[in-house]
Amino acid sequence: MKIISAELLQGAANASQFPVNRFHEIAFAGKSNVGKSTLINSLLNRKNLVKTSSTPGKTQQINFFLINQAHVFVDLPGYGFAKVPASVKKQWQALIEIYLSTRVPLRGIVLIIDVRHGPTELDLQMKHWLDHYQRPVLVVANKIDKLKSGQRVKHLKQIQQDMQLPELPIPHSSLENIGKKEIWSHLSKWLRPDNDPDLS
């Protein structure tokens, strides 16, 4: 997909701040520091649209990005080992659950896994939770460049097995420009005009 424009639409620290729009939304989820922001920037051919940080828990709200004035990418707070108070973690968790379970324009979720380590227990819980709510999920195995070529297929197959996926996760590396075309091919199906949200 040709990216003509990409801008921050809105940040939401609670459900009342979710934007009202008729655009399809695709959410990006994963544990803290798994590379969500880097992946979104890579897909959008931007370097700093989504702020990246080596500090887990940098994203502390749900951020909505308007793409080509036609659809929205949603950057969810990372879950897991973020160094924040337990009360803040609970607040993030509640906000994410409200969004994922009730958001009508949401067409699908990109669930990002660190290919080196495979899915954590929290990743497996997220996949189970999304399946329960019948939310379409695309699993992306990020940071594939961190593995030697001979290790890559083995790790991808292990993720497929651990998460009970019908096919291998899509490997991605922004450094080696791996996977972007394949990810966009999948996302484009979710963003088709005939896949309109039912806002009635």
C-alpha positions as CSV (number, residue, x, y, z in Angstrom):
1,M,0.0,0.0,0.0
2,K,1.3,3.5,-0.9
3,I,1.4,5.6,2.2
4,I,0.4,9.2,1.4
5,S,-0.2,10.5,4.9
6,A,0.1,9.3,8.4
7,E,-0.5,11.3,11.5
8,L,-1.5,10.9,15.2
9,L,-5.2,11.2,15.4
10,Q,-5.7,10.9,19.1
11,G,-4.4,9.4,22.3
12,A,-6.8,7.8,24.8
13,A,-6.1,7.2,28.5
14,N,-9.7,6.0,29.0
15,A,-12.5,4.7,26.9
16,S,-14.3,8.1,26.7
17,Q,-11.4,9.4,24.7
18,F,-11.7,6.8,21.9
19,P,-12.2,8.7,18.6
20,V,-15.5,8.6,16.9
21,N,-14.9,7.6,13.3
22,R,-16.1,5.3,10.5
23,F,-12.6,4.2,9.5
24,H,-11.4,0.6,9.8
25,E,-9.0,0.1,12.6
26,I,-6.1,-2.4,13.0
27,A,-4.6,-2.7,16.4
28,F,-1.0,-3.8,17.3
29,A,-0.5,-5.7,20.5
30,G,2.5,-7.4,22.2
31,K,4.6,-7.5,25.3
32,S,6.5,-4.4,26.4
33,N,9.6,-3.8,24.2
34,V,8.7,-6.3,21.6
35,G,9.0,-3.7,18.8
36,K,5.4,-2.6,18.2
37,S,6.3,1.0,17.5
38,T,9.2,0.0,15.2
39,L,6.9,-2.4,13.3
40,I,4.3,0.3,12.8
41,N,6.9,2.8,11.6
42,S,8.3,0.2,9.2
43,L,4.9,-0.5,7.7
44,L,4.2,3.2,7.2
45,N,7.7,4.1,5.9
46,R,8.2,6.5,8.7
47,K,11.0,6.8,11.2
48,N,9.5,8.5,14.2
49,L,5.7,8.7,13.7
50,V,5.3,6.2,16.6
51,K,7.8,7.0,19.3
52,T,10.2,4.2,20.1
53,S,12.0,3.6,23.3
54,S,14.3,1.0,24.9
55,T,12.3,1.5,28.1
56,P,9.5,-1.0,28.5
57,G,6.1,0.6,29.1
58,K,6.9,3.8,27.2
59,T,3.4,3.7,25.6
60,Q,1.0,4.6,28.4
61,Q,-2.2,5.1,26.4
62,I,-3.9,3.8,23.3
63,N,-2.7,5.9,20.3
64,F,-4.7,6.2,17.2
65,F,-2.9,7.0,13.9
66,L,-4.9,8.1,10.8
67,I,-3.4,6.6,7.6
68,N,-4.2,8.1,4.2
69,Q,-7.3,9.7,5.6
70,A,-8.9,6.3,5.2
71,H,-8.1,3.9,8.0
72,V,-6.5,3.8,11.5
73,F,-3.6,2.0,13.1
74,V,-3.9,1.6,16.9
75,D,-0.8,1.2,19.1
76,L,-1.8,-0.5,22.3
77,P,0.2,-0.3,25.5
78,G,2.7,-3.2,25.9
79,Y,1.9,-5.8,28.4
80,G,4.3,-7.7,30.7
81,F,7.3,-6.5,32.5
82,A,6.9,-2.8,32.2
83,K,8.4,-1.0,35.2
84,V,5.3,0.8,36.3
85,P,3.1,0.5,39.5
86,A,0.7,-2.4,39.7
87,S,-2.2,0.0,39.8
88,V,-1.1,1.5,36.4
89,K,-0.8,-2.0,34.9
90,K,-4.3,-2.8,36.0
91,Q,-5.5,0.4,34.4
92,W,-3.8,-0.4,31.1
93,Q,-5.2,-3.9,31.2
94,A,-8.7,-2.7,31.7
95,L,-8.4,-0.1,29.0
96,I,-7.0,-2.7,26.5
97,E,-9.8,-5.2,27.3
98,I,-12.5,-2.6,26.8
99,Y,-11.0,-1.6,23.5
100,L,-10.5,-5.1,22.1
101,S,-13.8,-6.5,23.3
102,T,-16.1,-3.6,22.4
103,R,-14.6,-1.5,19.6
104,V,-16.8,-1.8,16.6
105,P,-14.4,-0.4,13.9
106,L,-11.7,-2.9,14.9
107,R,-11.1,-5.2,11.9
108,G,-8.2,-7.2,13.3
109,I,-5.2,-7.4,15.6
110,V,-1.5,-7.8,14.8
111,L,0.0,-9.8,17.7
112,I,3.7,-9.4,17.8
113,I,6.0,-12.0,19.2
114,D,9.8,-11.9,19.7
115,V,11.0,-14.6,17.4
116,R,14.1,-15.3,19.6
117,H,12.1,-16.2,22.7
118,G,8.7,-17.4,21.3
119,P,5.4,-16.6,22.9
120,T,5.3,-15.8,26.7
121,E,2.4,-17.0,28.9
122,L,0.9,-13.5,28.5
123,D,1.1,-13.8,24.7
124,L,-0.7,-17.1,24.8
125,Q,-3.3,-15.6,27.1
126,M,-3.8,-12.7,24.7
127,K,-4.2,-15.1,21.7
128,H,-6.7,-17.2,23.7
129,W,-8.6,-14.1,24.8
130,L,-8.8,-12.7,21.2
131,D,-10.0,-16.1,19.9
132,H,-12.7,-16.1,22.6
133,Y,-14.0,-12.7,21.3
134,Q,-13.6,-13.9,17.7
135,R,-11.2,-11.2,16.8
136,P,-9.1,-11.9,13.7
137,V,-5.4,-12.2,14.6
138,L,-2.2,-12.0,12.5
139,V,0.8,-13.2,14.4
140,V,4.1,-11.5,13.4
141,A,7.5,-12.9,14.5
142,N,9.5,-9.8,15.0
143,K,13.3,-9.2,15.2
144,I,14.0,-12.1,12.8
145,D,17.3,-10.4,11.9
146,K,18.5,-11.4,15.4
147,L,18.6,-15.0,14.4
148,K,21.1,-16.8,12.1
149,S,19.5,-17.9,8.8
150,G,19.6,-21.6,9.8
151,Q,17.7,-20.9,13.0
152,R,14.8,-18.9,11.6
153,V,12.5,-21.6,10.3
154,K,12.9,-23.7,13.4
155,H,11.9,-20.7,15.6
156,L,8.9,-19.9,13.3
157,K,7.7,-23.5,13.5
158,Q,8.0,-23.5,17.3
159,I,5.8,-20.4,17.5
160,Q,3.3,-21.9,15.2
161,Q,3.2,-25.0,17.4
162,D,3.0,-23.2,20.7
163,M,0.2,-20.9,19.5
164,Q,-1.6,-23.5,17.5
165,L,-1.5,-21.4,14.4
166,P,-2.8,-22.8,11.0
167,E,0.3,-21.5,9.3
168,L,3.7,-20.0,10.1
169,P,3.8,-16.5,11.7
170,I,5.0,-13.8,9.3
171,P,8.7,-13.1,10.0
172,H,9.6,-9.4,10.2
173,S,12.7,-7.3,10.4
174,S,12.8,-3.5,9.8
175,L,16.6,-3.7,9.5
176,E,16.6,-6.3,6.8
177,N,13.3,-5.2,5.2
178,I,11.7,-8.6,5.8
179,G,8.0,-9.3,5.9
180,K,6.5,-5.9,5.2
181,K,5.0,-6.9,1.9
182,E,3.5,-10.0,3.4
183,I,2.1,-8.2,6.4
184,W,0.5,-5.5,4.1
185,S,-1.0,-8.2,1.9
186,H,-2.9,-9.6,5.0
187,L,-3.8,-6.2,6.4
188,S,-5.2,-5.0,3.0
189,K,-7.9,-7.8,3.2
190,W,-9.0,-6.3,6.6
191,L,-9.1,-2.8,5.1
192,R,-11.1,-3.5,2.1
193,P,-14.1,-1.2,1.6
194,D,-16.6,-4.1,1.6
195,N,-15.4,-5.1,5.1
196,D,-17.3,-2.2,6.5
197,P,-17.9,-1.9,10.3
198,D,-21.4,-2.4,11.4
199,L,-22.0,0.8,13.4
200,S,-25.8,0.4,13.7
